Amino acid sequence: MEKTYCVKVAYDGSMFSGWAKQNDNSIRTVQSCIENVLSEITKEKINIYGSGRTDKYVHAIDQCFHFKTKYELDKKILFKQMLIKQPEDIFFKSIKEVNSSFHSRFSIKKKTYLYKVNTGKFNIFERNYVLQYNKPIDIKKLKKASKNFIGEKNFLSYSTSESINSIRKIENIRIVKENDYVLFYFTGNGFLRSMIRMIVGTLLNHNENKTTIDDINYYLDNPKKGSSQAKADGCGLYLYKTVY
């Protein structure tokens, strides 16, 4: 009898070319690595479906995926095998059996992304995990500007997505300073490709007076794919939390 499992996973995106598997099998992706692990354990061809597709170099603290299998052994044994065979830059956090109608992408209620920025001295050991901005950030100024992105809007200008529907709803943007680091938290019902990186890039340009509030709203009111142009590096972005 076929079962459906939901798995929570974290990964270091530094050595991956994103989440989604490619036609070229030599390209290392998170999806292909996980499918290889599960296929080896179950002796089946396993396809997994994630809550979203993270880009190249982007990390995850709380990604979710589901898969279907006829594997008959207890899920505790399955999970133990997964932990044994997981690559060193992927960590399986939990597994649970779910209803066959569950879908990691379409069943999700909301998700939160985190973007990390270093405003202090360049740190070579964090270059793959935090944007090395290395200059002061006016938190009050960026908090005010970020309010323009909250709500249901057309974010096409702030994305590189091919999606027909570019309407998304951002519920909350929280900007926090911790010592030399500024942390941007974005919570919403879904995000377009590169959307958060382009919003962060725009906010950092606003910090340097390269972009005005009027510019921000112009791109929202006149949606054109990628027209806002600014895009922060993938290394500082984390899929932080998924809620079902």
C-alpha positions in Angstrom: 0.0 0.0 0.0 1.4 3.4 -1.0 2.1 5.9 1.8 2.7 9.6 1.7 5.4 11.1 3.9 6.2 14.7 4.8 9.8 15.5 5.7 11.3 18.6 7.3 14.9 19.2 6.1 17.7 21.8 6.6 20.6 22.3 4.2 23.7 24.3 3.5 23.1 25.7 0.0 26.8 26.7 -0.6 27.6 23.7 -2.7 24.2 23.3 -4.5 23.0 24.7 -7.7 19.6 25.3 -6.1 16.8 23.0 -5.0 15.4 21.9 -8.4 17.0 19.0 -10.2 18.3 19.7 -13.7 18.4 17.7 -16.9 22.2 17.5 -16.6 22.7 14.9 -13.9 26.2 16.2 -13.2 24.7 19.4 -11.7 24.3 19.0 -7.9 21.0 20.0 -6.5 19.2 19.5 -3.2 16.3 17.7 -4.8 18.5 15.3 -6.8 20.6 14.4 -3.8 17.5 13.7 -1.6 15.8 11.6 -4.3 19.0 9.6 -4.7 19.0 8.8 -1.0 15.4 7.8 -0.9 15.6 5.8 -4.1 18.5 3.8 -2.7 16.7 3.1 0.6 13.3 2.1 -0.9 14.6 0.5 -4.1 12.0 2.6 -5.9 12.3 5.7 -8.2 11.3 8.4 -5.7 10.2 11.9 -6.7 10.0 14.6 -4.1 8.0 17.8 -4.1 9.3 20.8 -2.0 7.4 23.7 -0.5 9.4 26.0 -2.7 12.5 26.1 -4.9 15.4 27.8 -3.4 18.0 29.3 -5.8 21.7 28.6 -6.1 23.6 29.2 -2.8 20.4 29.7 -0.8 20.1 27.8 2.5 17.1 26.2 4.4 16.5 25.9 8.1 13.0 24.5 7.7 12.3 23.3 4.1 9.5 20.7 3.7 9.0 18.1 1.0 6.7 15.1 0.5 7.0 11.9 -1.4 5.0 8.7 -2.0 6.4 5.2 -1.6 5.3 1.6 -1.3 8.2 1.0 1.1 6.8 -1.3 3.8 9.1 -0.9 6.7 8.2 1.3 9.7 8.8 5.0 9.3 11.3 5.0 12.2 13.5 2.5 10.3 13.1 4.5 7.1 14.1 7.7 8.9 17.1 6.0 10.6 18.3 5.0 7.1 17.8 8.5 5.8 20.0 9.9 8.6 22.7 7.4 7.9 22.8 8.1 4.2 22.2 11.9 4.2 25.0 14.0 2.6 27.0 16.1 5.0 25.3 19.3 3.9 21.8 18.0 4.2 20.0 17.3 7.6 16.7 15.5 7.8 14.9 16.9 10.8 11.7 14.9 11.0 9.3 12.6 9.1 5.6 12.0 9.4 3.0 10.1 7.5 0.3 12.4 6.0 -2.9 12.1 4.0 -2.5 11.2 0.4 -3.9 14.5 -0.6 -1.2 16.5 1.2 1.1 18.5 -1.1 4.1 20.4 0.3 3.7 23.3 -2.0 -0.1 23.7 -2.3 -1.0 22.7 1.3 1.2 25.4 2.9 -0.4 28.2 4.8 2.6 30.6 5.0 6.4 30.6 5.0 9.1 32.9 6.4 12.4 33.7 4.8 15.4 35.2 6.6 18.0 37.3 5.0 21.3 38.0 6.9 23.5 41.1 6.4 26.8 41.8 8.0 27.3 45.6 8.6 30.6 45.2 10.3 34.1 44.2 9.0 34.4 41.6 6.2 34.3 38.1 7.6 35.8 35.6 5.2 34.5 32.6 7.2 30.9 33.8 6.8 31.1 34.8 3.1 28.9 31.8 2.1 26.3 32.4 4.8 25.9 36.2 5.3 25.9 39.1 2.8 29.1 41.0 3.4 27.6 44.5 3.1 30.2 45.9 5.5 28.7 49.3 6.0 26.2 50.9 8.4 22.4 50.4 7.9 19.8 52.9 9.0 17.3 50.5 10.5 14.6 53.1 11.0 14.8 54.2 7.4 14.5 50.7 6.1 11.7 49.8 8.4 9.7 52.7 7.0 10.5 51.8 3.4 9.7 48.1 3.9 6.1 49.0 4.8 5.5 49.7 1.1 6.0 46.0 0.3 3.4 44.7 2.8 0.1 43.5 1.5 -1.2 41.8 -1.6 0.7 43.3 -4.6 2.0 42.5 -8.0 5.7 41.8 -7.4 6.7 41.1 -11.0 9.2 44.0 -11.0 10.9 42.4 -8.0 11.3 38.9 -9.4 12.8 36.9 -12.2 9.8 34.6 -12.3 8.2 33.2 -15.4 5.0 32.7 -13.4 1.8 33.9 -15.1 0.4 35.0 -11.7 2.8 37.5 -10.0 0.4 38.6 -7.3 1.7 37.7 -3.8 0.8 38.7 -0.3 3.5 39.7 2.2 2.0 39.6 5.7 5.0 41.0 7.6 8.5 42.3 7.2 10.6 42.4 10.4 14.0 44.0 10.5 16.2 43.3 13.5 19.7 44.5 14.4 21.9 42.0 16.4 25.3 43.4 17.0 26.9 43.9 13.6 24.2 41.9 11.8 20.9 43.1 10.4 18.3 40.3 9.9 15.3 40.7 7.5 12.4 38.4 8.1 9.7 38.1 5.4 6.4 36.2 6.0 3.8 35.6 3.4 1.7 33.1 1.5 4.3 32.6 -1.2 7.2 34.3 -3.0 8.3 34.6 -6.6 11.7 33.6 -7.8 14.4 36.1 -6.6 11.6 38.2 -5.0 13.1 38.5 -1.5 16.6 39.0 -2.8 15.4 41.8 -5.1 13.5 43.5 -2.2 16.5 43.3 0.0 18.7 44.7 -2.7 16.3 47.5 -3.2 16.2 48.3 0.5 20.0 48.3 0.7 20.0 50.7 -2.3 17.5 52.9 -0.4 19.9 52.8 2.5 22.5 54.4 0.3 20.1 56.9 -1.2 20.3 55.2 -4.6 16.6 54.3 -4.6 13.7 56.4 -3.3 10.3 55.5 -1.8 8.8 56.8 -5.1 11.0 54.4 -7.0 9.8 51.5 -4.9 6.2 52.3 -5.5 6.8 52.9 -9.2 8.0 49.4 -9.7 5.0 48.0 -7.7 2.6 50.1 -9.7 4.2 49.4 -13.1 5.0 45.6 -13.0 7.7 44.5 -15.5 9.8 41.4 -14.9 13.0 42.2 -13.0 12.8 46.0 -13.7 13.8 46.9 -10.1 17.2 45.3 -11.0 18.8 45.3 -7.6 19.3 41.8 -6.3 21.2 40.8 -3.1 23.4 37.7 -3.3 21.9 34.2 -2.6 24.3 33.4 0.2 22.4 35.5 2.8 19.0 33.9 2.2 17.4 31.1 4.3 14.1 29.4 4.1 13.4 29.9 7.8 10.0 28.5 8.6 7.1 26.6 6.8 3.7 26.5 8.4 0.9 24.0 7.4 
